[in-house]
Amino acid sequence: MRANGKAIYNTVTTPNYHDGNVWFTANKDGRTLYAIYTLADGETLPSQIHWKGNLPKGKVVLLSNGKTLKTKVKNGEVTVTLPTSMKSESFAMAFVLQKKSV
């Protein structure tokens, strides 16, 4: 929880809050959107994560370490490519998707 807590605690749901294994939250002022990817029991981490809606407005970073991830948006679908070094990551990962200007 320490690594991804920012995407869970003191957040609110979003109108499009779920797509597949990806769940979305936002901070209370709505300026930051989070995507949380959950692995099913026994599932291995995929090389890419996909979802529709909640398109990022800027770079996508891994919340646990701040690393920018390769992201592609095409026809309303987001594809995030995960580095091979992440195969040992925990069962849930959180990404910062956007920061809106005030």
ZITA-V944846 format. One line per field, one symbol per residue. burial: # if it has 24 or more other C-alpha atoms within 12 Angstrom, else .. A space follows every 50 residues. Layout:
# ZITA-V944846
burial: ???
This chain:
# ZITA-V944846
burial: ...#.###....#.......#######....#######......##..## ######..#####.....#.##.....###.#.........#######.. ..
